[in-house]
Amino acid sequence: MPHSWHPHPDEPSQDPTPDEERESSVALEDELEKLWKVIVWNDPVNLMSYVVYVLQRLFGYSLEEATQLMLEVHNDGKSIVKITEQEKGERYVSRLHSYGLQATMEKDI
C-alpha cells in the first residue's frame, strides 16, 4: 500500500507566517504604487456645461458628481477626476484631449 504524505499541521507552510504576511503587504503596496491621478485643468475655452458633459460621458459620473468636479476645475484650476492604473489613465487623458480638455497624469502618492 503506497504511503501518502500528509504535512504535519504544525509545519510553518500550513500557517501564515510573518514572512508571508509581509509578502502580501508588499504586493499590495506594489499595486498601490501603480495608481495614477488623471487631472483636468481649467482653460479659458471650454464652457462649464461642456466639461460636465464630457465627465459624464467619459467616466459615467452623475450630473451631481460631474458638476462638483467641474467646479473644482473652475475654482481651483484643476481637479483629480480619476485614480486608476497607468495604462487606463493614459487612455483617459487621450480621450479628454480628444474632447478638447486639458488633462495630465501624475503618480498617486
N, C-alpha and C positions, 0 to 999 in steps of 0.2 A: 504494500500500500504506500503510495507516494506521500511524503511528508509535506504538508503545506506550511509555509512560513507565515506566522502572524506576528506583527510587530508588538512588542510589549507596550502597553498603554502609557507607561512612564517614559518612554523614549521621547526626546525633545522634538522629533519630527511629527509627533502626534499632537503636540500642544503649541499654541502660538508662543513664540519666543520674542524677547525684546528686539532681536535682530530682524525677525520677520515683520514686526510692527514698524520698525524703523524703515525697512524697505518699502512698506506700504505708504508710509508718510512721505518718503522721498518721491515715490511715483506720483502721489497726489500733488506735491509741490511742483514736479516737472509738468504736470498737466496745467496747473495754475499759471506757471511761467509762460505757457503758450498762449495766454489770452491777450488780446489786443483791444484797445478802445477805438471805436470809429467816431470821429469828431466832425460835426458840421459847423462851419464858420459863417459868421454874419457877412453879408455882402450888400452893396447898395442897389443891386439889380433885381433880385427876386422878391416878389410880393410875399407877405407873411402867409397868406392863404395858399399860395403855391407850395411853400415849404411844408405846410401842414399836409397838403395833398400828397406830396412826394413821400413824406414819412409814413403816412397811412398806407400808401400803395406798396412801397418797398419793404417796410418792416411789419405791416399788418397792425399798426397801432390804432387804437380807438381815436376818435376825434379829440377826446379829452387828453389822452396821452400825447398825441402828436402836437396839440396846441401848447401843452406845457413845455415840451422840448423846443418848439419853435420860439416860445417866449424866452427861454434860456438863451437861445442863439441870439435873439434880438437884444435882450437886456445885458447879457454877459459877454457877448461877442462870439460865443461858441457853446456847444452842448455835446456831451457824450451821448450818442444816440443808440449805441450798441456796444456790448462787450462780447467778443467771440474769438474763435481761433483765427490765426493769422490769414490763412487762405480764404476763409469766408469773409473776413474783414476787408481783404483786398478786393474781393468781388463787390462788396457793398460800396466801397469807395469808388470803384469804377462805375458802378450804376449811378451813384449820386452825381458823379461828374457828367454822366450822360444826360442827366436831368438838368444840368447847368448849375448844380450847387457846388460850393467849395467844401471839400472834405479831405481829411487826412486820417492817418492811423498813428497811434503810439502804443508802446508796450504798457500793459496794465501792471502796475507795481503793487 
